[in-house]
Amino acid sequence: MVEKRSQTPSATRRGLVRGAGLVTAGSLVSAFPMPAIAQVTKSPIRIGCLNVYNKAGGIYGQAIFEGLQLYLDQVGGKIAGRSVELLREDDEFNPQVALQKARKLVESEKIQILAGPLGSHIAAAIAAYMKKAGTPWIVTGAGSTELTKGRLPHMFRATFSNWQVASTMGAWAAANLKREAAVIASDYLAGHDIADAFRDSFVKGGGKVVKEIFTPPGTNDFSAYISDLVTSPPPMTYVFYSGSDAIRFVKQYDQFGLKAKSDLIGFQSTLDADTFSGQGDSALGAISSSIYCETLDTPENKAYVDLFREKKKSYPGVFDESGYTAMRIIDDAAKLIDGNVEDDAAFAAALAKTNIKAPRGPVSFDQVTHQAIQNVYIRKVEKVDGVLRNEPIATVANVGDYPPNKA
């Protein structure tokens, strides 16, 4: 079922958010100055939000959607003088379903922009169709390295690439942590993409990967895999899981005693604000890399966190921020062309000009691959006033896309 959203917030995983909160939002708008344009009366801009809203990654799909909505609430439900409708479709983390839903949004619902998905395998399934359709596509989650190698003219990844985040951690870990590691990840496209990126940079930096384990998505009991590591504990273990898989793995990693023997490091979704409530103290002390850290000490992030915490009573995670910043990028680009987002080529050209200070830091786009260029943060899980949160311990500035894409 398609859900049309303009200024009416949705039921969320953290409770029902009501009202735009314009007094609080005013301070956030001032932190992100935008060019003024003449107000015009046009039909609503229709944005299709294709993502997983249930299953293992559902908390992230919902976080992305709420981030999109939070930005709209902040600006009164309009961008470039036009109201906005968010049309939500659940891809069910299934490539065939995703392709059907993408066709529905583009051909039946007549969207001007597609936002999503979370899954790399979902993005791969719809890439050829989206290229043919020519509809501007803002990727809000899928990090597949292959996706930006495709150089789709109307696709812009406003969030991370798997290589960008995992390769940065591999190089940093080899230089600053220990020289041997095991790798354990979910057995699908993103898991292998992330494991490859970490391993390649870790080994290049002088490290050694002593074991690699891939587990089926949706695994409930990790005991057999963890026991395999417990018998001969590596100095550290690099992990990629997301959603409920991340919660279960981190808790079981601690419960089976491996945390005390092997340092836990990982990809951003493994140790994020959205998973801490389920992981509890099992996550304490673990280190991850990410394009966002909720405790960044910048005016833009402080204003964003204040707004988020007032509405959600918790800290934002990377996917909350990804949705929020994606809508900010859409807004900026739409303003450059006076809201005429129906002109696909002009809107894509405007997106390419993005150069903003987001909560995560500076964001621009690689002009060849259309991957966001941004900082990658090394984060450590700490407890402050009884609350788990990530604290930045290092920053790798202006990380771009996979180098072979430049050739």
C-alpha positions in Angstrom: 0.0 0.0 0.0 1.3 3.4 -0.9 1.5 5.9 1.9 1.2 9.6 0.8 3.0 11.9 3.2 3.3 15.7 3.2 3.2 17.3 6.6 1.7 14.4 8.5 4.4 12.3 10.3 4.3 8.5 10.4 4.2 6.0 13.2 7.8 5.3 14.0 10.0 2.7 15.7 10.5 5.2 18.6 7.0 6.4 18.9 4.6 8.7 17.1 6.1 12.0 16.1 3.5 14.8 15.9 3.8 18.3 14.5 6.5 20.1 12.7 8.1 21.6 15.7 8.8 24.9 13.8 10.2 26.9 16.8 12.9 24.3 17.4 13.5 23.8 13.7 14.1 27.5 13.1 17.5 27.2 14.8 18.4 24.3 12.5 17.4 26.1 9.4 19.6 29.0 10.3 22.5 26.5 10.7 22.0 25.4 7.0 21.5 28.7 5.0 19.8 28.2 1.7 19.3 30.5 -1.2 15.9 32.3 -1.4 13.7 31.8 -4.4 10.4 33.1 -5.6 7.5 31.2 -4.2 5.6 29.4 -7.0 2.3 27.4 -7.0 2.8 24.0 -8.5 1.6 20.5 -8.0 3.3 18.5 -5.2 6.7 17.0 -5.7 6.2 13.2 -5.5 9.1 11.3 -4.0 9.0 7.5 -4.0 10.6 5.9 -0.9 11.5 2.4 -1.8 13.0 0.5 1.1 12.7 -2.4 3.5 10.4 -1.4 6.4 10.2 -4.9 8.1 12.5 -7.9 8.4 16.2 -7.6 9.6 16.9 -4.2 8.0 13.5 -2.7 8.8 14.7 -0.4 11.6 17.1 1.2 9.1 14.5 1.6 6.3 12.2 3.2 8.8 15.1 5.5 10.1 15.8 6.7 6.6 12.1 7.4 6.0 11.8 9.3 9.3 15.0 11.3 8.3 13.4 12.4 5.1 10.2 13.4 7.0 12.1 15.2 9.7 13.7 17.5 7.2 10.3 18.2 5.6 8.8 18.9 9.0 11.6 21.4 9.7 10.9 23.4 6.5 7.1 23.3 6.7 6.5 20.4 4.3 7.7 22.3 1.2 10.8 22.4 -0.9 11.5 25.0 -3.5 8.0 26.4 -2.8 6.2 23.2 -3.6 4.6 20.7 -1.2 6.0 17.2 -1.0 4.3 13.8 -1.0 6.3 10.8 0.2 5.1 7.6 -1.3 6.4 4.6 0.7 6.8 1.1 -0.8 8.3 -1.9 1.0 10.8 -3.8 -1.2 10.7 -6.7 1.4 14.5 -7.0 0.9 13.5 -9.0 -2.2 15.0 -8.0 -5.6 11.9 -9.2 -7.6 9.5 -7.3 -5.4 11.7 -4.3 -5.5 11.7 -4.1 -9.3 7.9 -4.4 -9.3 7.6 -1.6 -6.7 10.1 0.6 -8.6 8.0 0.2 -11.8 4.9 1.0 -9.9 6.3 4.2 -8.4 7.8 5.5 -11.7 5.0 4.4 -14.1 1.8 4.4 -12.1 2.5 6.9 -9.3 4.4 9.3 -11.6 7.1 10.1 -9.0 9.7 12.8 -9.9 12.4 11.3 -7.6 13.2 7.9 -6.2 14.8 7.7 -2.7 16.3 4.4 -1.5 16.9 1.5 -1.1 18.9 0.1 1.9 20.0 -3.2 0.3 22.8 -3.4 -2.2 21.2 -6.4 -3.9 18.0 -4.4 -4.2 19.8 -1.5 -5.8 21.5 -3.9 -8.2 18.1 -5.3 -9.2 16.6 -2.0 -10.1 19.7 -0.2 -11.6 19.1 -1.2 -15.2 15.4 -0.2 -15.0 16.2 3.2 -13.3 18.8 4.0 -16.0 16.3 3.3 -18.7 13.6 5.3 -16.9 15.8 8.3 -16.4 14.1 9.2 -13.1 16.5 11.0 -10.7 17.5 8.5 -8.1 18.9 9.4 -4.7 20.5 6.3 -3.0 20.0 6.6 0.7 21.5 3.3 1.9 22.8 0.7 -0.6 26.6 0.9 -0.4 27.6 -1.5 -3.3 30.9 -0.6 -4.9 29.6 -1.8 -8.2 26.7 0.6 -8.1 28.8 3.7 -8.6 31.0 1.9 -11.1 27.9 1.8 -13.3 28.1 5.6 -13.6 24.3 6.1 -14.0 23.7 9.7 -15.1 20.7 10.3 -12.9 21.8 8.3 -9.8 23.4 10.1 -6.9 24.4 8.2 -3.8 23.8 10.7 -0.9 25.1 8.2 1.7 28.1 5.9 2.0 29.7 3.4 -0.2 30.8 0.1 1.3 34.3 0.6 0.1 34.5 4.1 1.5 33.7 3.1 5.1 35.2 -0.4 5.3 38.5 0.3 3.4 39.1 3.3 5.7 38.7 1.1 8.8 41.0 -1.5 7.3 43.8 1.0 6.8 43.3 2.7 10.1 43.1 -0.6 12.1 46.4 -1.8 10.6 48.1 1.4 11.6 46.5 1.9 15.0 45.1 -1.3 16.4 46.4 -4.9 16.0 47.9 -6.7 13.0 45.7 -9.9 12.9 42.0 -10.1 12.6 39.1 -12.4 11.7 36.3 -11.2 9.5 32.7 -12.3 10.0 29.8 -10.9 7.9 26.4 -11.5 6.5 26.4 -13.7 3.4 25.0 -11.5 0.7 26.3 -8.8 -1.7 27.0 -6.1 0.9 28.6 -8.5 3.3 31.2 -9.7 0.8 31.7 -6.1 -0.6 32.5 -4.9 2.9 34.7 -7.9 3.9 36.7 -7.5 0.7 37.2 -3.8 1.2 38.3 -4.2 4.8 40.6 -7.2 4.0 42.3 -5.5 1.1 43.2 -2.3 2.9 44.1 -4.1 6.2 46.5 -6.4 4.4 47.9 -3.6 2.3 48.6 -1.8 5.6 50.6 -4.8 7.0 47.7 -6.7 8.6 46.7 -10.4 8.2 43.2 -11.8 8.0 43.4 -15.2 9.8 39.8 -16.3 9.1 36.7 -15.3 7.2 33.2 -16.5 8.1 29.9 -15.6 6.3 26.6 -16.4 7.9 23.0 -16.4 6.4 21.0 -13.2 6.8 18.5 -13.6 9.6 20.7 -15.9 11.7 19.2 -16.3 15.2 21.9 -18.3 16.8 25.6 -17.4 16.1 27.0 -19.9 18.7 28.5 -22.2 16.2 30.3 -19.4 14.4 31.5 -17.7 17.6 32.7 -21.0 19.0 34.8 -21.5 15.9 36.5 -18.2 16.8 36.7 -18.9 20.6 38.8 -22.0 20.0 41.7 -19.9 18.7 40.7 -16.2 19.4 42.1 -13.7 16.9 43.5 -10.4 18.4 40.5 -8.6 17.0 37.3 -9.4 14.9 35.9 -7.2 12.2 32.1 -7.6 11.9 29.4 -6.6 9.5 25.8 -7.1 10.4 22.7 -4.8 10.4 19.4 -4.5 12.2 18.4 -7.4 14.4 21.3 -9.5 13.2 23.7 -6.8 14.6 21.9 -6.8 17.9 21.9 -10.6 18.3 25.6 -11.0 17.2 27.0 -8.4 19.5 25.1 -9.7 22.5 26.2 -13.3 21.7 29.8 -12.3 21.1 29.9 -11.0 24.6 27.8 -13.8 26.2 30.1 -16.5 24.7 33.2 -14.7 26.2 34.8 -13.7 22.9 34.6 -10.0 23.6 37.1 -10.5 26.5 39.5 -12.3 24.2 39.2 -10.5 20.8 38.6 -6.8 20.3 35.3 -6.1 18.5 35.6 -3.7 15.5 33.1 -3.3 12.7 31.1 -1.6 10.0 28.9 1.3 11.0 25.6 -0.6 11.1 27.0 -3.1 13.5 27.4 -0.5 16.2 25.1 2.4 15.8 22.6 4.4 17.8 19.7 2.4 16.4 21.1 -0.9 17.7 22.4 0.2 21.2 19.1 -0.3 23.0 19.1 -4.0 22.0 22.9 -4.5 22.5 23.3 -2.9 25.9 26.7 -3.0 27.5 27.8 -5.8 25.2 28.6 -3.0 22.7 30.8 -1.0 25.1 34.3 -0.4 24.0 33.8 -1.6 20.4 35.1 0.5 17.5 33.5 1.2 14.1 33.9 3.4 11.1 31.1 5.5 9.7 30.2 8.6 7.7 28.4 9.9 10.8 28.9 10.2 14.5 26.1 11.5 16.7 28.5 13.4 19.1 30.3 15.4 16.4 31.2 18.8 17.8 29.9 21.1 15.0 27.2 23.7 14.8 25.3 21.7 12.1 25.4 18.5 14.1 24.5 20.0 17.4 21.4 21.7 15.9 20.4 18.5 14.2 20.9 16.3 17.3 18.9 18.8 19.4 16.0 18.7 17.0 16.2 14.9 16.8 16.4 14.4 20.5 13.4 16.7 21.2 11.3 14.6 18.8 12.6 11.1 19.4 14.1 11.3 22.9 17.2 9.4 21.6 20.3 9.9 19.6 20.3 9.7 15.8 22.1 6.9 13.9 23.8 7.0 10.5 20.5 6.1 8.6 18.5 8.8 10.4 21.1 11.3 9.3 21.3 9.8 5.8 17.6 10.3 5.2 17.7 13.8 6.6 20.7 14.9 4.5 19.3 13.3 1.4 16.2 15.5 1.6 18.4 18.5 2.3 20.3 17.7 -1.0 17.0 17.3 -2.9 15.9 20.7 -1.5 19.1 22.5 -2.4 19.1 21.1 -6.0 15.4 21.9 -6.5 16.0 25.5 -5.5 18.7 25.8 -8.1 16.2 25.1 -10.8 13.2 27.0 -9.3 11.5 23.8 -8.3 11.3 22.4 -11.8 12.2 18.8 -10.8 10.2 17.4 -13.8 13.2 18.4 -15.9 15.3 15.3 -15.2 18.5 16.5 -16.8 18.4 19.9 -15.1 17.7 18.4 -11.7 20.5 15.8 -12.1 22.9 18.7 -13.1 21.8 20.6 -10.0 22.4 17.6 -7.8 25.9 17.3 -9.1 26.6 20.8 -7.8 25.8 19.9 -4.2 28.3 21.3 -1.7 26.9 21.5 1.8 27.7 21.3 5.5 25.5 18.5 6.7 25.3 17.1 10.3 27.9 14.5 9.2 30.2 17.2 7.8 31.1 18.5 4.3 29.3 16.7 1.5 29.8 17.0 -2.3 29.6 14.6 -5.2 32.2 12.9 -7.3 31.5 14.2 -10.7 32.3 10.9 -12.4 30.6 8.3 -10.1 28.1 10.5 -8.3 29.2 9.1 -5.0 29.1 11.5 -2.0 32.6 12.7 -0.9 32.7 13.0 2.8 34.6 12.4 6.1 34.8 8.9 7.6 34.9 8.8 11.4 36.5 6.2 13.6 34.1 5.8 16.6 34.2 4.1 20.0 31.2 3.1 22.0 31.1 4.8 25.4 28.6 5.3 28.1 27.8 8.9 29.1 25.2 9.6 31.9 24.0 6.0 31.5 23.5 6.3 27.7 25.5 4.4 25.1 26.7 6.5 22.2 29.5 6.7 19.7 32.4 9.1 20.3 34.8 10.1 17.5 38.4 9.1 18.1 39.8 9.9 14.6 38.6 11.5 11.4 39.7 10.7 7.8 38.7 13.7 5.8 37.1 13.9 2.3 37.1 10.2 1.4 36.0 9.7 -2.1 35.0 6.7 -4.2 36.7 3.4 -5.1 39.9 4.6 -6.9 39.6 2.4 -10.0 36.4 4.3 -10.8 38.6 7.2 -11.7 40.3 5.4 -14.6 
